[in-house]
Amino acid sequence: MATTPVLHRFIPLIEGGQNLEQQAMFPIPTALIHKGPSTEGSSKFRREFIAAVKPAMEQSQESCDAKIRGSSNTCLSCGRRATASKTVPMSQLSAPEPYIVVQVLPTCGGKECGRHALDMMNEILKEDLRSGSFPTMDQDRGLSQQQISSVPLPTPSRECEACGKIPETPKACPRCRITYCGKECQKDDWKAHKKVCAQIVQAQAS
């Protein structure tokens, strides 16, 4: 099977994560490149894409964990200190210069928290695929900077999006940084929130 070296950008989804980005070249099947957004939105492409990037993510797991441990950030799900990472690949193989973004999610290392973080990011990715949102490399870099560095982190004075209470230890949507009391409120609100998350991010970046 013919392969092509493709840039992989590992970006920690944490405050200042853009400055911790790691880049490496890994081979990707040539047949997956320049397929177009409509093909990339198919379940068949997604299965083949995940299988293709799995070796790169496994090879980079230790360095991703190390970046998270050294960041003093908290788990996206439970709010405890982050000591491990989960990775979510996002295809930009239809771009003029194909590349792959791998979002590095901070977690406490717990299985449930890891699944919750992955579920949230995968749902966000599905929404992007359905909406046909495929930023260029420069746009992707700028959006990540807005999302992670420029958007203020939630504080205890902000109300929970789901219940309206002021949380003592707020949690946040990993993409748009909307505040929640905790994992349960975030799960309860997810069905509604996933429909507007992308619009919130676009408003924050404008």
N, C-alpha and C positions, 0 to 999 in steps of 0.2 A: 504493500500500500504506500503510495507516494505521500510524503509529508513536507510541510513548509515550516521553517522556524518563525514563530509568532511571538511578539512582545506580550508578556504577562505583567500587569501592573497590580501589585499587592498593596491595597490601600486600607489601613486600619480605620474602622468606623468609630473614631474617637476624636476628642478635641485636639486639634493640631495634627491629625492623622496624615494630612497631605505631606507634612515634613518628614514622616516616617515611611513614606512609600518605598517599596522595594521593586526593582524591575529585573526581569530575567527573560531569556529567550528559551522557549520550549517548542518541540515539534508538534504540529497539529495536522491531521489529515487534510491534504489539499482539497479534497472533495467538499469539505465543510466551508471553504472560504468563498466569499462573494456570492452567497446564495440569495441574498436579498431579505428584507425585513419580513415579508410574508412567509417565506420558508423558515426563517429563524423562529417564527412564532408557533411552528408546529411541534407537536409532542415528539414526533420521530426525530426531528433535528435536535431537540433538547436532550433526548436520551443519548444520541450519538455524541453531542457536544460534551455532556457530563462525563461520559466514558473517556473522551479524548483528553480532557483536562485533569482527570483524576490523578495520573502520575505526577503532574506538576504540582498539584496541591499537596499530595502526600510528601513529596520531596521538600516542599517549602514549609511544612507544618511546624517544625521545630523553630525556625526563625520567626514565623508569625507569632507563635506563643511567646517567644522571647520579647518581641516588640510590645506585646500586650502587657506582660509582667512588668516591664520597665516603664510603663506609662502612668501608673497611679490612677487608672480609670476603674470604673465599676462595671459589673455584669449588666448587660442590657435587660435581663429578665428580673433578677432578684435584688440588684443594687449592692451586693457584696463586692469586695475587691476582686477585680478581674485577674485571673491567673492563667487563663487558657484562651483559645480562640476557636471559632468555627469559621469556615470559609465558604463564600457563595460566589461562583463564577458568573460573569455577565458578558455575553458575546458582543463584540464589536467587529465581528469578522466580515461584515458587509461594508465597513468603512473603506475609503480609498486606500488607506494604509492599515490593514487589519491588525487588531490587537484585542486583548482580553483584560477586563477589569475583574480582579478578585477582591471582593469586599471581605475584610478581616473583622469579624465580630467579636468583641470582648465578652467573655463569659467567666463564671466562677469555676468552671470545670464540671459542674453537675450535669447529669444527663438530661434532666427535665428542662433546665435553663437553656442548654444547648439546642434542644429540639424547638423550644419556644422561639429562640432567636432566629433559627433557620426558617421556621414557619413564617415569621413576620417578613423576612427578607424575600423569601420565595413568592409570597403573595404580592409584594411590591413589584417584583420582577414580572410576574404574570400581568399585572396591571399595565406596566410599561410596554410589554409585548402587544397587549390588546390595543393600546392607544397608539402604537406605532412610534413611540418616543425613542429615537436612536441618536443620541448626541454625538457630535464629532469629538475627536480627542481633546481639542482645546475647550470645547463646551463642557466635556466631562470633567476635565481638570478644574475649570472654574466653578462648576456646580458643586463638586466635592468640597472645594474651599468654602463656598457659601454655607453648605449644609453643616460642615463640621467645625470650621473655625469662626465664621462670622455670626452665625445664629447663636444667640445667648442660650446657655444651658438653663434648664428649668430650675426654679428656686422654690423654697417652701411657701412663698407668698402667692404663688400662682395656683389657680384652682384646677382640680382634676377634670379632664375633659368628659369623663363618664358620669361621675356622681356629683360634681360641683363642690366637693369638699376641698379644704386646703390641706394637702398632704404634708406629713412631717418629714418623710423621706421620699421625695418624688422620684418617679421613674419616667422615662420618656420614650416616645416612638424613636427607633434608631435612625429613621430617615428625616422626619420633619421636626422632631424634638418637641412635639405636643406633650403636655404633662399629664401624668396619671398618678393615682395613689399607689398603685402597685400592679403586679402581674394580673390579678383577677379583673380589675377595672379595665386594664388594657385588652384582655381577652374579650370581655363583655362588649367593648366598643369596637372591636376590630372589624366586624361585618360592615358597619357604617363608615368607619374611618378609612378603610382601604380604598373607598371610592373617591375620597378627597385628598388623600395624602400627597399624591403627585402635584395637585394644584397648589397645595400649601407650600411645597418645596419651590415650585416655580415662582410663587409670589415672593418668597423669601429671597430668591436669587435675583429678582428684578430690581 
